[in-house]
């Protein structure tokens, strides 16, 4: 029996987050004591998720679960989660920053029809027909999508660095859609004026990683990998799909795969390959933490593997420094605000 491993998975109650938990259970030997800490917004979802995971892992005797309730749209909630983790644990081995979301308004079906007919592979990989709302502000007066997809991860991980120091791994989840993000705008870091804040937030997350990956590895011994799950069926856009359009989407995935795209892994469990690999199996000496995105991919027959994608550019390095300076200022200001509110 080895030392107990502790894994935290944000947004583990469904889709990719739940699949990360399942794949982690399949990857780590049952002989290793393991605690999985899940986060969810509501108690009912947390309890249901733990029940499902217990049923999934009936053969594991050295497994335990814990949960914390997390609302990414509230910095106070994020700070409270950090405090709870600091009080309950002395070390965290794996921290999966999976939770997030977008402010979608629907699908431009006319544009979707044209895109699918003109370029099925591209439309299944970099869809231009999803519609997003601009200008949403959080209760903390930040750009809402920026807060839940970028700032919340930075704030939370920075607060618990002491738990991760000495070998802990942080797994950031980006998206292949970051490849079609707008150019970084120092005047709109919080993406309030972006017409595609979800897409742009994923590129911003990658810039955040670029700014801290090497430094935190050297200073704290914390390895931060950025990964993406390829293209798989999740619940993030489910509200705008019925059974027929969902079926059509899945058919398009397989068509794109047969046309040579490596990204249509289809199932969330397949999508969880790269995040779990980065947490458990990546070797820092040959799998660097900086400048690379590790992605879940597959061949035409659905055989999955981890694929390295683009390196950071010189411009990315410059923009990441601007971004992390803003993030540090926001952390300082909001921690002071929380302190005053609790006095």
DOBAPA-953068 format. One record per atom (N, C-alpha, C): residue in three letters; x, y, z. Coordinates in steps of 0.2 Angstrom, whole numbers. Example, Ala and Ser with C-alpha at 12.3 -4.5 7.8 and 13.67 -1.06 7.14 Angstrom:
ALA,66,-28,39
ALA,62,-22,39
ALA,66,-16,39
SER,64,-11,35
SER,68,-5,36
SER,64,0,39
% end
This chain:
UNK,4,-6,0
UNK,0,0,0
UNK,4,6,0
UNK,3,11,-5
UNK,7,17,-5
UNK,4,23,-2
UNK,7,28,-3
UNK,5,35,0
UNK,-2,36,-4
UNK,-7,39,0
UNK,-13,40,-3
UNK,-13,46,-8
UNK,-15,45,-13
UNK,-16,51,-19
UNK,-22,54,-18
UNK,-22,61,-19
UNK,-28,65,-18
UNK,-29,69,-25
UNK,-34,68,-28
UNK,-36,71,-34
UNK,-42,76,-34
UNK,-42,82,-36
UNK,-47,87,-36
UNK,-50,88,-43
UNK,-56,87,-44
UNK,-59,88,-51
UNK,-65,93,-51
UNK,-64,99,-54
UNK,-69,104,-54
UNK,-74,102,-59
UNK,-80,103,-57
UNK,-86,101,-62
UNK,-86,94,-64
UNK,-86,90,-59
UNK,-85,82,-60
UNK,-92,79,-61
UNK,-97,83,-60
UNK,-104,80,-60
UNK,-107,78,-67
UNK,-103,79,-72
UNK,-106,77,-79
UNK,-101,78,-84
UNK,-102,75,-90
UNK,-98,76,-96
UNK,-91,74,-95
UNK,-86,79,-97
UNK,-79,78,-97
UNK,-77,77,-90
UNK,-79,81,-85
UNK,-77,80,-78
UNK,-78,73,-75
UNK,-84,71,-76
UNK,-86,64,-74
UNK,-81,59,-77
UNK,-80,60,-84
UNK,-76,55,-87
UNK,-69,55,-85
UNK,-66,61,-83
UNK,-60,62,-80
UNK,-59,57,-74
UNK,-64,58,-70
UNK,-64,54,-64
UNK,-64,46,-65
UNK,-68,44,-70
UNK,-69,37,-72
UNK,-62,35,-75
UNK,-59,39,-79
UNK,-53,37,-82
UNK,-47,37,-77
UNK,-47,41,-72
UNK,-42,41,-67
UNK,-43,35,-63
UNK,-49,33,-62
UNK,-50,26,-58
UNK,-47,20,-62
UNK,-48,21,-68
UNK,-46,15,-73
UNK,-38,15,-74
UNK,-35,21,-72
UNK,-28,22,-74
UNK,-23,21,-67
UNK,-26,23,-62
UNK,-22,22,-56
UNK,-24,15,-53
UNK,-18,12,-51
UNK,-19,5,-48
UNK,-24,5,-42
UNK,-28,-1,-42
UNK,-33,-1,-36
UNK,-29,-2,-29
UNK,-22,-4,-30
UNK,-18,-5,-24
UNK,-16,2,-21
UNK,-17,7,-25
UNK,-15,14,-22
UNK,-21,17,-19
UNK,-20,19,-13
UNK,-26,23,-9
UNK,-27,29,-13
UNK,-33,31,-14
UNK,-35,37,-18
UNK,-41,40,-15
UNK,-40,47,-15
UNK,-46,51,-13
UNK,-48,55,-19
UNK,-54,55,-21
UNK,-56,60,-27
UNK,-61,65,-23
UNK,-59,71,-24
UNK,-63,77,-22
UNK,-66,80,-28
UNK,-73,80,-28
UNK,-76,83,-33
UNK,-79,90,-31
UNK,-80,94,-36
UNK,-84,101,-35
UNK,-90,101,-39
UNK,-95,104,-36
UNK,-101,105,-40
UNK,-104,111,-37
UNK,-109,114,-41
UNK,-112,120,-38
UNK,-118,118,-33
UNK,-121,112,-33
UNK,-126,110,-29
UNK,-125,104,-25
UNK,-127,103,-19
UNK,-126,97,-15
UNK,-129,91,-18
UNK,-135,92,-21
UNK,-138,86,-24
UNK,-134,83,-30
UNK,-131,87,-34
UNK,-127,85,-39
UNK,-120,82,-37
UNK,-117,84,-31
UNK,-111,82,-29
UNK,-113,75,-26
UNK,-118,74,-22
UNK,-120,67,-19
UNK,-121,62,-25
UNK,-125,64,-30
UNK,-127,60,-35
UNK,-120,57,-39
UNK,-116,62,-40
UNK,-110,60,-43
UNK,-105,55,-40
UNK,-105,56,-33
UNK,-101,52,-29
UNK,-104,45,-29
UNK,-111,45,-29
UNK,-114,38,-29
UNK,-113,35,-36
UNK,-113,38,-41
UNK,-112,35,-48
UNK,-104,33,-48
UNK,-100,36,-45
UNK,-93,34,-45
UNK,-91,28,-41
UNK,-95,28,-35
UNK,-94,22,-31
UNK,-97,16,-35
UNK,-102,17,-38
UNK,-105,11,-42
UNK,-100,9,-48
UNK,-96,14,-51
UNK,-92,13,-56
UNK,-86,9,-54
UNK,-84,10,-47
UNK,-77,8,-45
UNK,-79,3,-39
UNK,-83,-2,-40
UNK,-85,-7,-35
UNK,-79,-11,-32
UNK,-74,-12,-37
UNK,-68,-17,-35
UNK,-63,-13,-31
UNK,-64,-7,-29
UNK,-58,-3,-26
UNK,-60,-2,-19
UNK,-56,-5,-14
UNK,-57,-5,-7
UNK,-53,1,-4
UNK,-48,4,-7
UNK,-44,10,-5
UNK,-46,16,-7
UNK,-53,17,-9
UNK,-55,23,-12
UNK,-60,27,-8
UNK,-59,33,-7
UNK,-63,38,-4
UNK,-65,44,-8
UNK,-71,47,-6
UNK,-73,53,-9
UNK,-74,59,-5
UNK,-74,65,-7
UNK,-75,71,-4
UNK,-78,76,-9
UNK,-81,81,-6
UNK,-84,86,-11
UNK,-83,93,-8
UNK,-83,98,-12
UNK,-84,105,-10
UNK,-89,108,-15
UNK,-93,113,-13
UNK,-97,116,-17
UNK,-94,122,-20
UNK,-94,123,-26
UNK,-90,129,-30
UNK,-95,132,-35
UNK,-95,139,-34
UNK,-98,143,-39
UNK,-93,147,-42
UNK,-91,146,-49
UNK,-85,150,-52
UNK,-87,157,-53
UNK,-94,158,-53
UNK,-96,165,-54
UNK,-96,169,-48
UNK,-93,167,-42
UNK,-92,170,-36
UNK,-85,169,-33
UNK,-81,175,-33
UNK,-75,175,-30
UNK,-75,172,-23
UNK,-80,175,-19
UNK,-80,173,-12
UNK,-81,165,-12
UNK,-85,162,-16
UNK,-86,155,-16
UNK,-79,151,-18
UNK,-75,154,-23
UNK,-69,151,-25
UNK,-64,151,-19
UNK,-64,157,-16
UNK,-60,158,-10
UNK,-61,153,-4
UNK,-68,152,-3
UNK,-70,147,2
UNK,-68,140,0
UNK,-68,138,-6
UNK,-66,132,-8
UNK,-59,131,-7
UNK,-55,136,-8
UNK,-48,136,-7
UNK,-47,135,1
UNK,-50,138,5
UNK,-49,138,12
UNK,-51,131,15
UNK,-57,128,12
UNK,-59,121,14
UNK,-53,116,12
UNK,-50,117,6
UNK,-45,112,4
UNK,-39,113,8
UNK,-37,119,10
UNK,-31,120,14
UNK,-32,117,21
UNK,-39,117,23
UNK,-40,115,30
UNK,-41,107,30
UNK,-42,104,25
UNK,-44,97,25
UNK,-38,93,23
UNK,-33,95,19
UNK,-28,91,16
UNK,-21,94,17
UNK,-16,90,17
UNK,-9,93,17
UNK,-6,92,10
UNK,-9,89,6
UNK,-6,89,-1
UNK,-11,87,-6
UNK,-10,89,-12
UNK,-15,87,-18
UNK,-10,85,-23
UNK,-11,79,-26
UNK,-7,77,-31
UNK,-9,79,-38
UNK,-16,79,-39
UNK,-19,81,-46
UNK,-24,86,-45
UNK,-24,91,-49
UNK,-29,96,-48
UNK,-32,97,-56
UNK,-38,95,-57
UNK,-40,96,-64
UNK,-45,102,-64
UNK,-43,107,-68
UNK,-47,113,-69
UNK,-52,112,-75
UNK,-57,108,-73
UNK,-62,106,-79
UNK,-68,111,-79
UNK,-70,113,-73
UNK,-76,117,-74
UNK,-76,124,-78
UNK,-81,126,-81
UNK,-81,132,-85
UNK,-87,132,-88
UNK,-88,137,-93
UNK,-94,137,-97
UNK,-94,143,-102
UNK,-99,144,-105
UNK,-100,150,-110
UNK,-107,153,-109
UNK,-107,158,-112
UNK,-114,162,-112
UNK,-117,161,-119
UNK,-119,155,-121
UNK,-121,154,-128
UNK,-129,156,-129
UNK,-130,158,-135
UNK,-137,160,-136
UNK,-141,156,-141
UNK,-137,151,-144
UNK,-140,147,-149
UNK,-136,145,-155
UNK,-139,143,-160
UNK,-135,141,-167
UNK,-138,145,-172
UNK,-134,147,-177
UNK,-136,150,-183
UNK,-137,144,-188
UNK,-143,142,-188
UNK,-144,136,-192
UNK,-143,137,-200
UNK,-144,143,-202
UNK,-143,144,-209
UNK,-135,144,-211
UNK,-131,147,-206
UNK,-124,147,-207
UNK,-121,139,-206
UNK,-124,136,-201
UNK,-122,129,-200
UNK,-123,125,-206
UNK,-129,125,-209
UNK,-131,122,-215
UNK,-125,123,-221
UNK,-124,129,-222
UNK,-119,131,-227
UNK,-112,128,-225
UNK,-110,129,-219
UNK,-103,127,-216
UNK,-103,119,-217
UNK,-108,115,-215
UNK,-107,108,-215
UNK,-107,106,-223
UNK,-111,109,-227
UNK,-111,107,-234
UNK,-104,109,-238
UNK,-101,114,-236
UNK,-95,117,-239
UNK,-89,114,-237
UNK,-89,112,-230
UNK,-83,109,-227
UNK,-84,105,-221
UNK,-87,99,-222
UNK,-89,95,-216
UNK,-84,94,-211
UNK,-77,93,-213
UNK,-72,92,-208
UNK,-71,99,-204
UNK,-70,104,-207
UNK,-69,111,-203
UNK,-75,112,-199
UNK,-81,111,-201
UNK,-87,113,-197
UNK,-88,109,-191
UNK,-85,103,-191
UNK,-85,98,-185
UNK,-79,100,-181
UNK,-75,104,-183
UNK,-69,105,-179
UNK,-68,112,-176
UNK,-70,117,-181
UNK,-70,124,-179
UNK,-76,127,-181
UNK,-82,126,-178
UNK,-88,128,-180
UNK,-89,136,-179
UNK,-91,139,-184
UNK,-92,146,-184
UNK,-99,148,-183
UNK,-104,143,-182
UNK,-111,145,-182
UNK,-114,145,-175
UNK,-110,144,-170
UNK,-112,145,-163
UNK,-112,152,-161
UNK,-117,154,-158
UNK,-118,161,-156
UNK,-117,162,-148
UNK,-114,167,-147
UNK,-112,169,-140
UNK,-114,176,-138
UNK,-116,177,-132
UNK,-118,184,-130
UNK,-112,188,-127
UNK,-111,194,-129
UNK,-106,198,-127
UNK,-108,203,-121
UNK,-103,204,-117
UNK,-104,210,-112
UNK,-107,207,-105
UNK,-107,201,-104
UNK,-110,199,-97
UNK,-105,200,-92
UNK,-107,203,-86
UNK,-103,205,-81
UNK,-105,200,-75
UNK,-100,198,-71
UNK,-101,194,-65
UNK,-103,198,-59
UNK,-105,195,-54
UNK,-107,199,-48
UNK,-101,202,-45
UNK,-95,200,-47
UNK,-88,203,-44
UNK,-86,208,-49
UNK,-90,210,-54
UNK,-89,216,-59
UNK,-83,214,-63
UNK,-82,207,-65
UNK,-78,205,-70
UNK,-82,202,-76
UNK,-78,202,-82
UNK,-81,198,-87
UNK,-83,191,-85
UNK,-89,189,-86
UNK,-92,183,-83
UNK,-88,177,-86
UNK,-88,177,-93
UNK,-84,171,-96
UNK,-77,171,-94
UNK,-74,177,-94
UNK,-67,177,-92
UNK,-66,175,-85
UNK,-71,176,-80
UNK,-70,174,-73
UNK,-70,167,-73
UNK,-76,164,-76
UNK,-77,156,-74
UNK,-72,152,-78
UNK,-69,154,-84
UNK,-64,150,-88
UNK,-57,152,-87
UNK,-55,158,-84
UNK,-48,160,-84
UNK,-47,162,-76
UNK,-50,167,-74
UNK,-48,170,-68
UNK,-49,165,-62
UNK,-55,161,-62
UNK,-56,157,-57
UNK,-51,151,-56
UNK,-48,149,-61
UNK,-43,144,-61
UNK,-37,147,-58
UNK,-35,153,-60
UNK,-29,156,-58
UNK,-29,157,-50
UNK,-35,160,-48
UNK,-36,162,-41
UNK,-36,156,-37
UNK,-39,151,-39
UNK,-40,145,-35
UNK,-33,141,-34
UNK,-30,140,-40
UNK,-23,137,-40
UNK,-18,141,-36
UNK,-18,147,-37
UNK,-13,151,-33
UNK,-14,151,-26
UNK,-21,151,-24
UNK,-22,150,-17
UNK,-20,144,-13
UNK,-20,138,-17
UNK,-18,132,-14
UNK,-11,129,-17
UNK,-7,134,-19
UNK,0,132,-21
UNK,4,128,-16
UNK,3,129,-10
UNK,6,126,-4
UNK,4,118,-4
UNK,-2,117,-6
UNK,-4,110,-6
UNK,-1,106,-12
UNK,0,110,-18
UNK,3,107,-24
UNK,10,106,-24
UNK,14,110,-20
UNK,21,111,-20
UNK,24,104,-19
UNK,30,103,-23
UNK,34,97,-22
UNK,31,91,-26
UNK,28,93,-32
UNK,26,87,-37
UNK,19,87,-39
UNK,15,91,-36
UNK,8,91,-38
UNK,7,93,-45
UNK,2,91,-48
UNK,1,93,-55
UNK,-6,96,-56
UNK,-6,102,-60
UNK,-12,105,-62
UNK,-14,104,-69
UNK,-20,102,-71
UNK,-22,101,-78
UNK,-27,106,-80
UNK,-25,110,-84
UNK,-29,115,-87
UNK,-33,112,-93
UNK,-39,114,-94
UNK,-43,111,-100
UNK,-44,117,-105
UNK,-41,117,-110
UNK,-43,122,-115
UNK,-47,119,-121
UNK,-47,121,-127
UNK,-52,119,-132
UNK,-48,120,-139
UNK,-49,115,-143
UNK,-46,116,-150
UNK,-49,122,-153
UNK,-55,125,-151
UNK,-57,131,-153
UNK,-53,137,-152
UNK,-48,136,-148
UNK,-43,142,-146
UNK,-40,144,-153
UNK,-39,139,-157
UNK,-36,140,-164
UNK,-39,146,-168
UNK,-46,147,-167
UNK,-49,152,-170
UNK,-51,158,-166
UNK,-47,159,-160
UNK,-48,165,-156
UNK,-46,171,-159
UNK,-49,177,-157
UNK,-47,183,-159
UNK,-40,184,-156
UNK,-36,189,-159
UNK,-30,191,-157
UNK,-31,194,-150
UNK,-26,193,-145
UNK,-26,195,-138
UNK,-27,203,-138
UNK,-31,206,-135
UNK,-32,213,-134
UNK,-31,215,-127
UNK,-25,219,-126
UNK,-24,221,-119
UNK,-29,226,-116
UNK,-33,229,-121
UNK,-38,233,-119
UNK,-44,230,-117
UNK,-45,223,-118
UNK,-51,220,-116
UNK,-49,213,-114
UNK,-45,213,-109
UNK,-42,206,-106
UNK,-48,202,-103
UNK,-53,205,-101
UNK,-58,202,-98
UNK,-64,200,-103
UNK,-63,201,-109
UNK,-67,199,-115
UNK,-74,201,-115
UNK,-75,207,-111
UNK,-81,210,-111
UNK,-84,212,-118
UNK,-80,214,-122
UNK,-82,216,-129
UNK,-81,211,-134
UNK,-79,205,-133
UNK,-78,200,-138
UNK,-84,197,-140
UNK,-85,196,-146
UNK,-91,193,-149
UNK,-91,185,-149
UNK,-85,183,-146
UNK,-85,175,-145
UNK,-80,174,-138
UNK,-83,176,-133
UNK,-79,176,-126
UNK,-77,169,-124
UNK,-81,164,-126
UNK,-79,157,-124
UNK,-73,155,-128
UNK,-73,156,-134
UNK,-68,154,-138
UNK,-62,158,-136
UNK,-62,164,-135
UNK,-56,169,-134
UNK,-54,167,-127
UNK,-58,165,-122
UNK,-56,163,-115
UNK,-51,157,-115
UNK,-52,153,-120
UNK,-48,147,-120
UNK,-41,149,-123
UNK,-40,153,-127
UNK,-34,156,-129
UNK,-31,160,-123
UNK,-35,163,-120
UNK,-32,167,-114
UNK,-30,162,-108
UNK,-33,157,-108
UNK,-31,152,-103
UNK,-24,149,-105
UNK,-23,148,-111
UNK,-17,146,-113
UNK,-11,151,-112
UNK,-13,157,-113
UNK,-8,162,-112
UNK,-6,163,-104
UNK,-11,162,-100
UNK,-10,161,-93
UNK,-5,156,-91
UNK,-6,150,-94
UNK,-2,144,-93
UNK,5,146,-95
UNK,6,149,-101
UNK,12,151,-104
UNK,16,155,-99
UNK,12,160,-95
UNK,16,164,-91
UNK,18,161,-84
UNK,15,156,-82
UNK,17,153,-75
UNK,20,146,-75
UNK,19,142,-81
UNK,21,135,-81
UNK,28,134,-79
UNK,33,138,-82
UNK,40,137,-80
UNK,42,139,-73
UNK,39,145,-72
UNK,41,149,-66
UNK,38,144,-60
UNK,32,142,-60
UNK,29,138,-54
UNK,33,132,-54
UNK,35,129,-59
UNK,38,122,-59
UNK,45,123,-55
UNK,48,129,-57
UNK,55,130,-54
UNK,54,132,-46
UNK,49,137,-45
UNK,49,140,-38
UNK,45,135,-33
UNK,40,131,-36
UNK,36,127,-31
UNK,36,120,-33
UNK,39,118,-38
UNK,39,111,-40
UNK,32,109,-42
UNK,28,113,-45
UNK,21,112,-47
UNK,21,111,-55
UNK,19,106,-57
UNK,19,105,-64
UNK,12,106,-67
UNK,12,111,-72
UNK,5,114,-74
UNK,5,112,-82
UNK,1,107,-84
UNK,0,105,-91
UNK,-7,108,-93
UNK,-7,110,-100
UNK,-13,112,-103
UNK,-15,107,-108
UNK,-21,105,-108
UNK,-23,99,-112
UNK,-30,101,-115
UNK,-32,98,-120
UNK,-39,98,-123
UNK,-42,92,-125
UNK,-48,91,-124
UNK,-51,84,-125
UNK,-53,82,-132
UNK,-50,86,-137
UNK,-53,85,-144
UNK,-60,87,-145
UNK,-63,84,-149
UNK,-70,85,-150
UNK,-75,79,-148
UNK,-79,81,-143
UNK,-83,75,-140
UNK,-89,78,-138
UNK,-94,74,-136
UNK,-101,75,-134
UNK,-101,77,-127
UNK,-102,84,-126
UNK,-103,86,-119
UNK,-109,90,-118
UNK,-111,92,-112
UNK,-117,95,-111
UNK,-117,103,-112
UNK,-111,106,-113
UNK,-110,113,-113
UNK,-115,116,-118
UNK,-117,113,-124
UNK,-121,116,-129
UNK,-127,112,-130
UNK,-129,107,-125
UNK,-134,103,-126
UNK,-141,106,-126
UNK,-142,112,-123
UNK,-148,116,-122
UNK,-151,118,-129
UNK,-146,118,-134
UNK,-148,120,-141
UNK,-149,114,-146
UNK,-149,108,-143
UNK,-149,102,-148
UNK,-155,98,-146
UNK,-158,95,-150
UNK,-163,90,-149
UNK,-160,83,-151
UNK,-164,78,-151
UNK,-162,72,-152
UNK,-159,71,-159
UNK,-163,74,-164
UNK,-161,74,-171
UNK,-155,78,-173
UNK,-154,84,-170
UNK,-148,88,-171
UNK,-142,85,-168
UNK,-143,81,-162
UNK,-138,78,-158
UNK,-135,72,-163
UNK,-140,68,-165
UNK,-138,63,-170
UNK,-134,65,-176
UNK,-137,71,-179
UNK,-133,74,-184
UNK,-126,76,-183
UNK,-125,79,-177
UNK,-119,81,-174
UNK,-114,75,-174
UNK,-117,69,-171
UNK,-112,63,-170
UNK,-110,60,-177
UNK,-115,61,-182
UNK,-114,58,-188
UNK,-108,62,-191
UNK,-109,69,-190
UNK,-104,74,-193
UNK,-97,72,-190
UNK,-97,71,-184
UNK,-90,69,-180
UNK,-87,63,-184
UNK,-91,58,-185
UNK,-88,52,-189
UNK,-86,53,-196
UNK,-90,58,-199
UNK,-88,59,-206
UNK,-81,63,-206
UNK,-81,68,-201
UNK,-74,72,-201
UNK,-68,67,-199
UNK,-70,62,-195
UNK,-64,57,-193
UNK,-62,54,-199
UNK,-67,51,-203
UNK,-65,47,-209
UNK,-62,52,-215
UNK,-63,58,-214
UNK,-60,63,-219
UNK,-53,65,-216
UNK,-51,62,-211
UNK,-44,63,-209
UNK,-43,67,-203
UNK,-48,70,-200
UNK,-47,74,-194
UNK,-45,69,-188
UNK,-40,71,-184
UNK,-39,67,-178
UNK,-43,69,-172
UNK,-47,74,-172
UNK,-50,77,-166
UNK,-56,74,-164
UNK,-60,71,-168
UNK,-67,69,-166
UNK,-66,62,-162
UNK,-65,63,-156
UNK,-64,57,-151
UNK,-71,55,-149
UNK,-76,59,-150
UNK,-83,57,-149
UNK,-86,57,-142
UNK,-83,52,-138
UNK,-85,51,-131
UNK,-81,55,-126
UNK,-85,58,-121
UNK,-81,61,-116
UNK,-75,57,-112
UNK,-76,50,-112
UNK,-71,46,-109
UNK,-65,46,-113
UNK,-66,46,-120
UNK,-60,47,-124
UNK,-57,54,-124
UNK,-61,59,-123
UNK,-59,65,-122
UNK,-55,66,-116
UNK,-56,62,-111
UNK,-52,63,-104
UNK,-45,60,-105
UNK,-44,57,-110
UNK,-37,53,-111
UNK,-31,58,-109
UNK,-31,64,-113
UNK,-25,68,-112
UNK,-25,71,-105
UNK,-30,74,-102
UNK,-30,76,-96
UNK,-27,71,-90
UNK,-30,65,-91
UNK,-28,60,-86
UNK,-20,58,-87
UNK,-19,57,-94
UNK,-12,56,-95
UNK,-7,61,-93
UNK,-9,67,-94
UNK,-4,73,-91
UNK,-3,72,-84
UNK,-9,70,-80
UNK,-9,70,-73
UNK,-4,64,-70
UNK,-5,58,-74
UNK,-2,52,-71
UNK,4,50,-74
UNK,4,51,-81
UNK,9,47,-85
UNK,14,52,-88
UNK,13,58,-89
UNK,18,63,-92
UNK,24,63,-89
UNK,30,63,-92
UNK,37,63,-89
UNK,39,70,-91
UNK,40,74,-86
UNK,43,81,-87
UNK,49,82,-92
UNK,53,77,-91
UNK,60,77,-95
UNK,59,77,-102
UNK,53,73,-104
UNK,52,72,-111
UNK,45,75,-113
UNK,41,77,-109
UNK,35,80,-110
UNK,34,87,-106
UNK,37,92,-109
UNK,38,99,-106
UNK,31,102,-104
UNK,31,106,-99
UNK,25,109,-96
UNK,24,115,-100
UNK,29,118,-103
UNK,27,125,-107
UNK,28,124,-114
UNK,24,128,-117
UNK,24,129,-125
UNK,20,123,-129
UNK,17,119,-125
UNK,14,113,-129
UNK,7,112,-126
UNK,2,111,-130
UNK,-4,108,-128
UNK,-5,101,-130
UNK,-7,97,-125
UNK,-7,90,-126
UNK,-15,88,-127
UNK,-16,85,-132
UNK,-23,84,-134
UNK,-25,77,-135
UNK,-32,75,-133
UNK,-34,69,-135
UNK,-36,68,-142
UNK,-34,63,-146
UNK,-35,62,-153
UNK,-36,55,-154
UNK,-38,54,-161
UNK,-39,47,-163
UNK,-38,46,-170
UNK,-37,40,-172
UNK,-37,38,-179
UNK,-44,37,-182
UNK,-44,35,-188
UNK,-50,34,-192
UNK,-54,28,-188
UNK,-51,24,-185
UNK,-54,18,-182
UNK,-56,19,-175
UNK,-55,26,-172
UNK,-56,27,-165
UNK,-51,25,-160
UNK,-45,23,-162
UNK,-40,22,-158
UNK,-37,28,-155
UNK,-37,29,-149
UNK,-36,36,-146
UNK,-28,36,-144
UNK,-26,42,-144
UNK,-19,43,-142
UNK,-18,51,-140
UNK,-13,52,-137
UNK,-11,59,-135
UNK,-7,63,-140
UNK,-9,68,-143
UNK,-6,72,-148
UNK,-3,79,-146
UNK,3,80,-147
UNK,5,87,-146
UNK,3,92,-151
UNK,1,98,-149
UNK,-1,103,-153
UNK,3,109,-153
UNK,1,115,-155
UNK,5,121,-156
UNK,10,123,-150
UNK,15,126,-152
UNK,20,129,-147
UNK,18,136,-146
UNK,20,139,-141
UNK,18,146,-139
UNK,23,150,-144
UNK,21,156,-146
UNK,24,160,-151
UNK,28,166,-146
UNK,32,170,-149
UNK,35,175,-146
UNK,30,180,-144
UNK,25,181,-148
UNK,20,186,-146
UNK,15,183,-141
UNK,14,177,-140
UNK,11,174,-135
UNK,14,175,-128
UNK,21,175,-128
UNK,25,176,-122
UNK,24,183,-120
UNK,24,188,-125
UNK,23,195,-123
UNK,16,196,-120
UNK,11,193,-123
UNK,5,194,-121
UNK,3,191,-114
UNK,6,185,-113
UNK,5,181,-107
UNK,8,185,-101
UNK,13,189,-102
UNK,16,193,-96
UNK,11,199,-95
UNK,8,202,-100
UNK,3,207,-99
UNK,-3,204,-95
UNK,-5,198,-97
UNK,-11,195,-94
UNK,-10,193,-87
UNK,-4,190,-85
UNK,-3,188,-78
UNK,-2,194,-73
UNK,0,199,-76
UNK,1,205,-72
UNK,-6,208,-70
UNK,-11,207,-75
UNK,-18,209,-73
UNK,-21,204,-68
UNK,-20,198,-69
UNK,-22,193,-65
UNK,-20,194,-58
UNK,-14,195,-57
UNK,-11,196,-50
UNK,-14,202,-47
UNK,-15,207,-51
UNK,-18,213,-48
UNK,-25,212,-46
UNK,-29,208,-50
UNK,-36,206,-48
UNK,-36,202,-42
UNK,-32,197,-41
UNK,-31,193,-36
UNK,-30,197,-29
UNK,-26,201,-30
UNK,-24,206,-24
UNK,-30,210,-22
UNK,-33,213,-27
UNK,-39,217,-25
UNK,-45,213,-23
UNK,-46,208,-25
UNK,-52,204,-23
UNK,-51,200,-17
UNK,-45,198,-15
UNK,-44,196,-8
UNK,-45,201,-3
UNK,-43,207,-5
UNK,-44,213,0
UNK,-51,214,1
UNK,-55,214,-5
UNK,-62,215,-4
UNK,-65,210,0
UNK,-63,203,-1
UNK,-66,198,3
UNK,-65,199,10
UNK,-59,201,12
UNK,-56,202,19
UNK,-61,207,22
UNK,-62,213,19
UNK,-66,218,21
UNK,-73,216,22
UNK,-76,212,18
UNK,-83,209,18
UNK,-84,205,24
UNK,-78,201,26
UNK,-79,196,32
UNK,-77,199,38
UNK,-75,205,39
UNK,-74,209,45
UNK,-80,210,49
% end
